[in-house]
């Protein structure tokens, strides 16, 4: 089950195994998702398209801090 925190009014959604990004996330959300290569930080745009950084982070905390920084920038 996905968990959501709000940072500066932006949802940061952490997906867990089996969670569906499209079903659980809305435009403007930042998504943290783990796969075999690491933790991805993804962004859902106004049209529902999803973009990611070029490479995953090695751990959840690095992905989360990056998502928080992006939320602060996005909230300005």
mmCIF file as gemmi writes it, N, C-alpha and C atoms, coordinates in Angstrom:
data_model
loop_
_atom_site.group_PDB
_atom_site.id
_atom_site.type_symbol
_atom_site.label_atom_id
_atom_site.label_alt_id
_atom_site.label_comp_id
_atom_site.label_asym_id
_atom_site.label_entity_id
_atom_site.label_seq_id
_atom_site.pdbx_PDB_ins_code
_atom_site.Cartn_x
_atom_site.Cartn_y
_atom_site.Cartn_z
_atom_site.occupancy
_atom_site.B_iso_or_equiv
_atom_site.pdbx_formal_charge
_atom_site.auth_seq_id
_atom_site.auth_asym_id
_atom_site.pdbx_PDB_model_num
ATOM 1 N N . UNK Axp A 1 ? 0.844 -1.173 0 1 0 ? 1 A 1
ATOM 2 C CA . UNK Axp A 1 ? 0 0 0 1 0 ? 1 A 1
ATOM 3 C C . UNK Axp A 1 ? 0.892 1.24 0 1 0 ? 1 A 1
ATOM 4 N N . UNK Axp A 2 ? 0.628 2.155 -0.9 1 0 ? 2 A 1
ATOM 5 C CA . UNK Axp A 2 ? 1.417 3.374 -1.029 1 0 ? 2 A 1
ATOM 6 C C . UNK Axp A 2 ? 1.272 4.248 0.212 1 0 ? 2 A 1
ATOM 7 N N . UNK Axp A 3 ? 2.337 4.996 0.504 1 0 ? 3 A 1
ATOM 8 C CA . UNK Axp A 3 ? 2.282 5.979 1.581 1 0 ? 3 A 1
ATOM 9 C C . UNK Axp A 3 ? 2.522 7.357 0.984 1 0 ? 3 A 1
ATOM 10 N N . UNK Axp A 4 ? 1.857 8.359 1.55 1 0 ? 4 A 1
ATOM 11 C CA . UNK Axp A 4 ? 1.954 9.717 1.029 1 0 ? 4 A 1
ATOM 12 C C . UNK Axp A 4 ? 2.305 10.676 2.151 1 0 ? 4 A 1
ATOM 13 N N . UNK Axp A 5 ? 3.27 11.544 1.874 1 0 ? 5 A 1
ATOM 14 C CA . UNK Axp A 5 ? 3.538 12.66 2.767 1 0 ? 5 A 1
ATOM 15 C C . UNK Axp A 5 ? 3.349 13.936 1.954 1 0 ? 5 A 1
ATOM 16 N N . UNK Axp A 6 ? 2.992 15.02 2.633 1 0 ? 6 A 1
ATOM 17 C CA . UNK Axp A 6 ? 2.871 16.319 1.964 1 0 ? 6 A 1
ATOM 18 C C . UNK Axp A 6 ? 4.04 17.18 2.416 1 0 ? 6 A 1
ATOM 19 N N . UNK Axp A 7 ? 4.715 17.751 1.439 1 0 ? 7 A 1
ATOM 20 C CA . UNK Axp A 7 ? 5.84 18.639 1.726 1 0 ? 7 A 1
ATOM 21 C C . UNK Axp A 7 ? 5.641 19.902 0.913 1 0 ? 7 A 1
ATOM 22 N N . UNK Axp A 8 ? 5.455 21.014 1.596 1 0 ? 8 A 1
ATOM 23 C CA . UNK Axp A 8 ? 5.177 22.301 0.943 1 0 ? 8 A 1
ATOM 24 C C . UNK Axp A 8 ? 3.967 22.2 0.014 1 0 ? 8 A 1
ATOM 25 N N . UNK Axp A 9 ? 2.98 21.422 0.434 1 0 ? 9 A 1
ATOM 26 C CA . UNK Axp A 9 ? 1.743 21.294 -0.332 1 0 ? 9 A 1
ATOM 27 C C . UNK Axp A 9 ? 1.804 20.326 -1.498 1 0 ? 9 A 1
ATOM 28 N N . UNK Axp A 10 ? 2.913 19.633 -1.656 1 0 ? 10 A 1
ATOM 29 C CA . UNK Axp A 10 ? 3.097 18.68 -2.758 1 0 ? 10 A 1
ATOM 30 C C . UNK Axp A 10 ? 3.074 17.261 -2.187 1 0 ? 10 A 1
ATOM 31 N N . UNK Axp A 11 ? 2.333 16.368 -2.836 1 0 ? 11 A 1
ATOM 32 C CA . UNK Axp A 11 ? 2.32 14.96 -2.42 1 0 ? 11 A 1
ATOM 33 C C . UNK Axp A 11 ? 3.594 14.262 -2.879 1 0 ? 11 A 1
ATOM 34 N N . UNK Axp A 12 ? 4.232 13.579 -1.944 1 0 ? 12 A 1
ATOM 35 C CA . UNK Axp A 12 ? 5.338 12.679 -2.267 1 0 ? 12 A 1
ATOM 36 C C . UNK Axp A 12 ? 4.824 11.281 -1.944 1 0 ? 12 A 1
ATOM 37 N N . UNK Axp A 13 ? 4.627 10.491 -2.987 1 0 ? 13 A 1
ATOM 38 C CA . UNK Axp A 13 ? 4.005 9.177 -2.865 1 0 ? 13 A 1
ATOM 39 C C . UNK Axp A 13 ? 5.082 8.101 -2.987 1 0 ? 13 A 1
ATOM 40 N N . UNK Axp A 14 ? 5.2 7.269 -1.96 1 0 ? 14 A 1
ATOM 41 C CA . UNK Axp A 14 ? 6.122 6.139 -2.008 1 0 ? 14 A 1
ATOM 42 C C . UNK Axp A 14 ? 5.32 4.903 -2.373 1 0 ? 14 A 1
ATOM 43 N N . UNK Axp A 15 ? 5.656 4.334 -3.53 1 0 ? 15 A 1
ATOM 44 C CA . UNK Axp A 15 ? 4.972 3.128 -3.985 1 0 ? 15 A 1
ATOM 45 C C . UNK Axp A 15 ? 5.663 1.9 -3.404 1 0 ? 15 A 1
ATOM 46 N N . UNK Axp A 16 ? 4.871 0.899 -3.122 1 0 ? 16 A 1
ATOM 47 C CA . UNK Axp A 16 ? 5.382 -0.376 -2.635 1 0 ? 16 A 1
ATOM 48 C C . UNK Axp A 16 ? 5.118 -1.432 -3.703 1 0 ? 16 A 1
ATOM 49 N N . UNK Axp A 17 ? 5.723 -2.572 -3.562 1 0 ? 17 A 1
ATOM 50 C CA . UNK Axp A 17 ? 5.592 -3.629 -4.567 1 0 ? 17 A 1
ATOM 51 C C . UNK Axp A 17 ? 4.125 -3.899 -4.877 1 0 ? 17 A 1
ATOM 52 N N . UNK Axp A 18 ? 3.799 -3.88 -6.161 1 0 ? 18 A 1
ATOM 53 C CA . UNK Axp A 18 ? 2.439 -4.148 -6.607 1 0 ? 18 A 1
ATOM 54 C C . UNK Axp A 18 ? 1.559 -2.917 -6.74 1 0 ? 18 A 1
ATOM 55 N N . UNK Axp A 19 ? 2.016 -1.755 -6.23 1 0 ? 19 A 1
ATOM 56 C CA . UNK Axp A 19 ? 1.233 -0.524 -6.365 1 0 ? 19 A 1
ATOM 57 C C . UNK Axp A 19 ? 1.277 -0.029 -7.803 1 0 ? 19 A 1
ATOM 58 N N . UNK Axp A 20 ? 0.172 0.54 -8.257 1 0 ? 20 A 1
ATOM 59 C CA . UNK Axp A 20 ? 0.042 1.04 -9.625 1 0 ? 20 A 1
ATOM 60 C C . UNK Axp A 20 ? 0.159 2.561 -9.625 1 0 ? 20 A 1
ATOM 61 N N . UNK Axp A 21 ? 1.239 3.075 -10.187 1 0 ? 21 A 1
ATOM 62 C CA . UNK Axp A 21 ? 1.485 4.509 -10.222 1 0 ? 21 A 1
ATOM 63 C C . UNK Axp A 21 ? 0.318 5.262 -10.839 1 0 ? 21 A 1
ATOM 64 N N . UNK Axp A 22 ? -0.182 4.809 -11.967 1 0 ? 22 A 1
ATOM 65 C CA . UNK Axp A 22 ? -1.264 5.504 -12.671 1 0 ? 22 A 1
ATOM 66 C C . UNK Axp A 22 ? -2.524 5.578 -11.815 1 0 ? 22 A 1
ATOM 67 N N . UNK Axp A 23 ? -2.825 4.524 -11.086 1 0 ? 23 A 1
ATOM 68 C CA . UNK Axp A 23 ? -4.044 4.493 -10.273 1 0 ? 23 A 1
ATOM 69 C C . UNK Axp A 23 ? -3.917 5.305 -8.988 1 0 ? 23 A 1
ATOM 70 N N . UNK Axp A 24 ? -2.703 5.443 -8.47 1 0 ? 24 A 1
ATOM 71 C CA . UNK Axp A 24 ? -2.525 6.044 -7.147 1 0 ? 24 A 1
ATOM 72 C C . UNK Axp A 24 ? -2.01 7.481 -7.155 1 0 ? 24 A 1
ATOM 73 N N . UNK Axp A 25 ? -1.507 7.947 -8.286 1 0 ? 25 A 1
ATOM 74 C CA . UNK Axp A 25 ? -0.861 9.257 -8.315 1 0 ? 25 A 1
ATOM 75 C C . UNK Axp A 25 ? -1.598 10.216 -9.241 1 0 ? 25 A 1
ATOM 76 N N . UNK Axp A 26 ? -1.522 11.494 -8.895 1 0 ? 26 A 1
ATOM 77 C CA . UNK Axp A 26 ? -2.218 12.541 -9.639 1 0 ? 26 A 1
ATOM 78 C C . UNK Axp A 26 ? -1.198 13.532 -10.2 1 0 ? 26 A 1
ATOM 79 N N . UNK Axp A 27 ? -1.622 14.346 -11.17 1 0 ? 27 A 1
ATOM 80 C CA . UNK Axp A 27 ? -0.729 15.385 -11.678 1 0 ? 27 A 1
ATOM 81 C C . UNK Axp A 27 ? -0.18 16.252 -10.539 1 0 ? 27 A 1
ATOM 82 N N . UNK Axp A 28 ? 1.107 16.532 -10.612 1 0 ? 28 A 1
ATOM 83 C CA . UNK Axp A 28 ? 1.779 17.32 -9.591 1 0 ? 28 A 1
ATOM 84 C C . UNK Axp A 28 ? 2.444 16.491 -8.508 1 0 ? 28 A 1
ATOM 85 N N . UNK Axp A 29 ? 2.114 15.202 -8.434 1 0 ? 29 A 1
ATOM 86 C CA . UNK Axp A 29 ? 2.722 14.332 -7.428 1 0 ? 29 A 1
ATOM 87 C C . UNK Axp A 29 ? 4.167 14.006 -7.791 1 0 ? 29 A 1
ATOM 88 N N . UNK Axp A 30 ? 4.958 13.789 -6.758 1 0 ? 30 A 1
ATOM 89 C CA . UNK Axp A 30 ? 6.308 13.253 -6.906 1 0 ? 30 A 1
ATOM 90 C C . UNK Axp A 30 ? 6.245 11.824 -6.377 1 0 ? 30 A 1
ATOM 91 N N . UNK Axp A 31 ? 6.836 10.904 -7.114 1 0 ? 31 A 1
ATOM 92 C CA . UNK Axp A 31 ? 6.704 9.484 -6.795 1 0 ? 31 A 1
ATOM 93 C C . UNK Axp A 31 ? 8.076 8.882 -6.514 1 0 ? 31 A 1
ATOM 94 N N . UNK Axp A 32 ? 8.158 8.094 -5.457 1 0 ? 32 A 1
ATOM 95 C CA . UNK Axp A 32 ? 9.357 7.317 -5.155 1 0 ? 32 A 1
ATOM 96 C C . UNK Axp A 32 ? 9.021 5.854 -5.395 1 0 ? 32 A 1
ATOM 97 N N . UNK Axp A 33 ? 9.844 5.212 -6.211 1 0 ? 33 A 1
ATOM 98 C CA . UNK Axp A 33 ? 9.554 3.827 -6.593 1 0 ? 33 A 1
ATOM 99 C C . UNK Axp A 33 ? 10.855 3.035 -6.671 1 0 ? 33 A 1
ATOM 100 N N . UNK Axp A 34 ? 10.868 1.888 -6.022 1 0 ? 34 A 1
ATOM 101 C CA . UNK Axp A 34 ? 12.062 1.043 -6.008 1 0 ? 34 A 1
ATOM 102 C C . UNK Axp A 34 ? 11.951 -0.057 -7.048 1 0 ? 34 A 1
ATOM 103 N N . UNK Axp A 35 ? 13.078 -0.305 -7.717 1 0 ? 35 A 1
ATOM 104 C CA . UNK Axp A 35 ? 13.179 -1.488 -8.565 1 0 ? 35 A 1
ATOM 105 C C . UNK Axp A 35 ? 14.536 -2.124 -8.286 1 0 ? 35 A 1
ATOM 106 N N . UNK Axp A 36 ? 14.931 -3.058 -9.092 1 0 ? 36 A 1
ATOM 107 C CA . UNK Axp A 36 ? 16.179 -3.779 -8.852 1 0 ? 36 A 1
ATOM 108 C C . UNK Axp A 36 ? 17.437 -2.932 -8.936 1 0 ? 36 A 1
ATOM 109 N N . UNK Axp A 37 ? 17.328 -1.727 -9.5 1 0 ? 37 A 1
ATOM 110 C CA . UNK Axp A 37 ? 18.507 -0.875 -9.654 1 0 ? 37 A 1
ATOM 111 C C . UNK Axp A 37 ? 18.612 0.209 -8.589 1 0 ? 37 A 1
ATOM 112 N N . UNK Axp A 38 ? 17.522 0.453 -7.839 1 0 ? 38 A 1
ATOM 113 C CA . UNK Axp A 38 ? 17.549 1.483 -6.804 1 0 ? 38 A 1
ATOM 114 C C . UNK Axp A 38 ? 16.215 2.183 -6.675 1 0 ? 38 A 1
ATOM 115 N N . UNK Axp A 39 ? 16.253 3.396 -6.111 1 0 ? 39 A 1
ATOM 116 C CA . UNK Axp A 39 ? 15.045 4.195 -5.873 1 0 ? 39 A 1
ATOM 117 C C . UNK Axp A 39 ? 14.929 5.297 -6.917 1 0 ? 39 A 1
ATOM 118 N N . UNK Axp A 40 ? 13.841 5.278 -7.661 1 0 ? 40 A 1
ATOM 119 C CA . UNK Axp A 40 ? 13.575 6.27 -8.7 1 0 ? 40 A 1
ATOM 120 C C . UNK Axp A 40 ? 12.727 7.409 -8.149 1 0 ? 40 A 1
ATOM 121 N N . UNK Axp A 41 ? 13.057 8.617 -8.549 1 0 ? 41 A 1
ATOM 122 C CA . UNK Axp A 41 ? 12.247 9.791 -8.242 1 0 ? 41 A 1
ATOM 123 C C . UNK Axp A 41 ? 11.553 10.168 -9.542 1 0 ? 41 A 1
ATOM 124 N N . UNK Axp A 42 ? 10.218 10.104 -9.523 1 0 ? 42 A 1
ATOM 125 C CA . UNK Axp A 42 ? 9.421 10.341 -10.731 1 0 ? 42 A 1
ATOM 126 C C . UNK Axp A 42 ? 8.489 11.527 -10.494 1 0 ? 42 A 1
ATOM 127 N N . UNK Axp A 43 ? 8.11 12.18 -11.574 1 0 ? 43 A 1
ATOM 128 C CA . UNK Axp A 43 ? 7.261 13.363 -11.514 1 0 ? 43 A 1
ATOM 129 C C . UNK Axp A 43 ? 6.079 13.173 -12.453 1 0 ? 43 A 1
ATOM 130 N N . UNK Axp A 44 ? 4.866 13.401 -11.949 1 0 ? 44 A 1
ATOM 131 C CA . UNK Axp A 44 ? 3.654 13.285 -12.763 1 0 ? 44 A 1
ATOM 132 C C . UNK Axp A 44 ? 3.293 14.694 -13.224 1 0 ? 44 A 1
ATOM 133 N N . UNK Axp A 45 ? 3.29 14.919 -14.557 1 0 ? 45 A 1
ATOM 134 C CA . UNK Axp A 45 ? 2.999 16.264 -15.058 1 0 ? 45 A 1
ATOM 135 C C . UNK Axp A 45 ? 1.496 16.5 -15.176 1 0 ? 45 A 1
ATOM 136 N N . UNK Axp A 46 ? 1.123 17.684 -15.616 1 0 ? 46 A 1
ATOM 137 C CA . UNK Axp A 46 ? -0.29 18.069 -15.684 1 0 ? 46 A 1
ATOM 138 C C . UNK Axp A 46 ? -1.116 17.195 -16.623 1 0 ? 46 A 1
ATOM 139 N N . UNK Axp A 47 ? -0.454 16.562 -17.593 1 0 ? 47 A 1
ATOM 140 C CA . UNK Axp A 47 ? -1.152 15.685 -18.536 1 0 ? 47 A 1
ATOM 141 C C . UNK Axp A 47 ? -1.123 14.224 -18.102 1 0 ? 47 A 1
ATOM 142 N N . UNK Axp A 48 ? -0.565 13.953 -16.917 1 0 ? 48 A 1
ATOM 143 C CA . UNK Axp A 48 ? -0.493 12.585 -16.42 1 0 ? 48 A 1
ATOM 144 C C . UNK Axp A 48 ? 0.722 11.814 -16.894 1 0 ? 48 A 1
ATOM 145 N N . UNK Axp A 49 ? 1.573 12.459 -17.688 1 0 ? 49 A 1
ATOM 146 C CA . UNK Axp A 49 ? 2.807 11.793 -18.128 1 0 ? 49 A 1
ATOM 147 C C . UNK Axp A 49 ? 3.789 11.74 -16.966 1 0 ? 49 A 1
ATOM 148 N N . UNK Axp A 50 ? 4.633 10.729 -16.98 1 0 ? 50 A 1
ATOM 149 C CA . UNK Axp A 50 ? 5.588 10.524 -15.892 1 0 ? 50 A 1
ATOM 150 C C . UNK Axp A 50 ? 7.006 10.671 -16.434 1 0 ? 50 A 1
ATOM 151 N N . UNK Axp A 51 ? 7.79 11.494 -15.746 1 0 ? 51 A 1
ATOM 152 C CA . UNK Axp A 51 ? 9.197 11.668 -16.089 1 0 ? 51 A 1
ATOM 153 C C . UNK Axp A 51 ? 10.035 11.293 -14.879 1 0 ? 51 A 1
ATOM 154 N N . UNK Axp A 52 ? 11.276 10.914 -15.13 1 0 ? 52 A 1
ATOM 155 C CA . UNK Axp A 52 ? 12.181 10.508 -14.051 1 0 ? 52 A 1
ATOM 156 C C . UNK Axp A 52 ? 13.549 11.129 -14.275 1 0 ? 52 A 1
ATOM 157 N N . UNK Axp A 53 ? 14.34 11.143 -13.213 1 0 ? 53 A 1
ATOM 158 C CA . UNK Axp A 53 ? 15.749 11.465 -13.388 1 0 ? 53 A 1
ATOM 159 C C . UNK Axp A 53 ? 16.391 10.34 -14.193 1 0 ? 53 A 1
ATOM 160 N N . UNK Axp A 54 ? 17.606 10.576 -14.691 1 0 ? 54 A 1
ATOM 161 C CA . UNK Axp A 54 ? 18.275 9.609 -15.56 1 0 ? 54 A 1
ATOM 162 C C . UNK Axp A 54 ? 18.724 8.332 -14.859 1 0 ? 54 A 1
ATOM 163 N N . UNK Axp A 55 ? 18.885 8.396 -13.55 1 0 ? 55 A 1
ATOM 164 C CA . UNK Axp A 55 ? 19.382 7.233 -12.814 1 0 ? 55 A 1
ATOM 165 C C . UNK Axp A 55 ? 18.708 7.175 -11.444 1 0 ? 55 A 1
ATOM 166 N N . UNK Axp A 56 ? 18.595 5.976 -10.896 1 0 ? 56 A 1
ATOM 167 C CA . UNK Axp A 56 ? 17.99 5.844 -9.562 1 0 ? 56 A 1
ATOM 168 C C . UNK Axp A 56 ? 18.987 6.23 -8.468 1 0 ? 56 A 1
ATOM 169 N N . UNK Axp A 57 ? 18.454 6.487 -7.285 1 0 ? 57 A 1
ATOM 170 C CA . UNK Axp A 57 ? 19.291 6.729 -6.118 1 0 ? 57 A 1
ATOM 171 C C . UNK Axp A 57 ? 19.567 5.397 -5.437 1 0 ? 57 A 1
ATOM 172 N N . UNK Axp A 58 ? 20.682 5.333 -4.724 1 0 ? 58 A 1
ATOM 173 C CA . UNK Axp A 58 ? 21.082 4.064 -4.108 1 0 ? 58 A 1
ATOM 174 C C . UNK Axp A 58 ? 20.247 3.693 -2.896 1 0 ? 58 A 1
ATOM 175 N N . UNK Axp A 59 ? 19.57 4.685 -2.28 1 0 ? 59 A 1
ATOM 176 C CA . UNK Axp A 59 ? 18.741 4.348 -1.126 1 0 ? 59 A 1
ATOM 177 C C . UNK Axp A 59 ? 17.535 5.282 -1.029 1 0 ? 59 A 1
ATOM 178 N N . UNK Axp A 60 ? 16.588 4.877 -0.21 1 0 ? 60 A 1
ATOM 179 C CA . UNK Axp A 60 ? 15.335 5.617 -0.051 1 0 ? 60 A 1
ATOM 180 C C . UNK Axp A 60 ? 15.567 7.036 0.457 1 0 ? 60 A 1
ATOM 181 N N . UNK Axp A 61 ? 16.441 7.193 1.447 1 0 ? 61 A 1
ATOM 182 C CA . UNK Axp A 61 ? 16.651 8.517 2.032 1 0 ? 61 A 1
ATOM 183 C C . UNK Axp A 61 ? 17.155 9.531 1.014 1 0 ? 61 A 1
ATOM 184 N N . UNK Axp A 62 ? 18.063 9.133 0.137 1 0 ? 62 A 1
ATOM 185 C CA . UNK Axp A 62 ? 18.552 10.054 -0.894 1 0 ? 62 A 1
ATOM 186 C C . UNK Axp A 62 ? 17.43 10.425 -1.856 1 0 ? 62 A 1
ATOM 187 N N . UNK Axp A 63 ? 16.615 9.46 -2.228 1 0 ? 63 A 1
ATOM 188 C CA . UNK Axp A 63 ? 15.481 9.743 -3.117 1 0 ? 63 A 1
ATOM 189 C C . UNK Axp A 63 ? 14.482 10.667 -2.43 1 0 ? 63 A 1
ATOM 190 N N . UNK Axp A 64 ? 14.22 10.431 -1.144 1 0 ? 64 A 1
ATOM 191 C CA . UNK Axp A 64 ? 13.268 11.26 -0.407 1 0 ? 64 A 1
ATOM 192 C C . UNK Axp A 64 ? 13.763 12.692 -0.275 1 0 ? 64 A 1
ATOM 193 N N . UNK Axp A 65 ? 15.024 12.888 0.083 1 0 ? 65 A 1
ATOM 194 C CA . UNK Axp A 65 ? 15.544 14.253 0.222 1 0 ? 65 A 1
ATOM 195 C C . UNK Axp A 65 ? 15.517 14.98 -1.117 1 0 ? 65 A 1
ATOM 196 N N . UNK Axp A 66 ? 15.779 14.275 -2.197 1 0 ? 66 A 1
ATOM 197 C CA . UNK Axp A 66 ? 15.691 14.884 -3.519 1 0 ? 66 A 1
ATOM 198 C C . UNK Axp A 66 ? 14.253 15.261 -3.832 1 0 ? 66 A 1
ATOM 199 N N . UNK Axp A 67 ? 13.31 14.392 -3.491 1 0 ? 67 A 1
ATOM 200 C CA . UNK Axp A 67 ? 11.891 14.687 -3.713 1 0 ? 67 A 1
ATOM 201 C C . UNK Axp A 67 ? 11.454 15.894 -2.894 1 0 ? 67 A 1
ATOM 202 N N . UNK Axp A 68 ? 11.929 15.995 -1.66 1 0 ? 68 A 1
ATOM 203 C CA . UNK Axp A 68 ? 11.578 17.149 -0.822 1 0 ? 68 A 1
ATOM 204 C C . UNK Axp A 68 ? 12.125 18.442 -1.416 1 0 ? 68 A 1
ATOM 205 N N . UNK Axp A 69 ? 13.352 18.411 -1.911 1 0 ? 69 A 1
ATOM 206 C CA . UNK Axp A 69 ? 13.925 19.601 -2.544 1 0 ? 69 A 1
ATOM 207 C C . UNK Axp A 69 ? 13.132 19.976 -3.792 1 0 ? 69 A 1
ATOM 208 N N . UNK Axp A 70 ? 12.74 18.985 -4.575 1 0 ? 70 A 1
ATOM 209 C CA . UNK Axp A 70 ? 11.937 19.253 -5.772 1 0 ? 70 A 1
ATOM 210 C C . UNK Axp A 70 ? 10.575 19.82 -5.399 1 0 ? 70 A 1
ATOM 211 N N . UNK Axp A 71 ? 9.986 19.329 -4.317 1 0 ? 71 A 1
ATOM 212 C CA . UNK Axp A 71 ? 8.69 19.844 -3.862 1 0 ? 71 A 1
ATOM 213 C C . UNK Axp A 71 ? 8.806 21.306 -3.452 1 0 ? 71 A 1
ATOM 214 N N . UNK Axp A 72 ? 9.887 21.664 -2.771 1 0 ? 72 A 1
ATOM 215 C CA . UNK Axp A 72 ? 10.095 23.056 -2.376 1 0 ? 72 A 1
ATOM 216 C C . UNK Axp A 72 ? 10.208 23.945 -3.608 1 0 ? 72 A 1
ATOM 217 N N . UNK Axp A 73 ? 10.944 23.488 -4.601 1 0 ? 73 A 1
ATOM 218 C CA . UNK Axp A 73 ? 11.095 24.245 -5.845 1 0 ? 73 A 1
ATOM 219 C C . UNK Axp A 73 ? 9.758 24.349 -6.574 1 0 ? 73 A 1
ATOM 220 N N . UNK Axp A 74 ? 9.035 23.25 -6.637 1 0 ? 74 A 1
ATOM 221 C CA . UNK Axp A 74 ? 7.744 23.202 -7.333 1 0 ? 74 A 1
ATOM 222 C C . UNK Axp A 74 ? 6.712 24.099 -6.655 1 0 ? 74 A 1
ATOM 223 N N . UNK Axp A 75 ? 6.797 24.245 -5.341 1 0 ? 75 A 1
ATOM 224 C CA . UNK Axp A 75 ? 5.817 25.025 -4.584 1 0 ? 75 A 1
ATOM 225 C C . UNK Axp A 75 ? 6.021 26.531 -4.738 1 0 ? 75 A 1
ATOM 226 N N . UNK Axp A 76 ? 7.177 26.96 -5.228 1 0 ? 76 A 1
ATOM 227 C CA . UNK Axp A 76 ? 7.45 28.4 -5.358 1 0 ? 76 A 1
ATOM 228 C C . UNK Axp A 76 ? 6.62 29.046 -6.435 1 0 ? 76 A 1
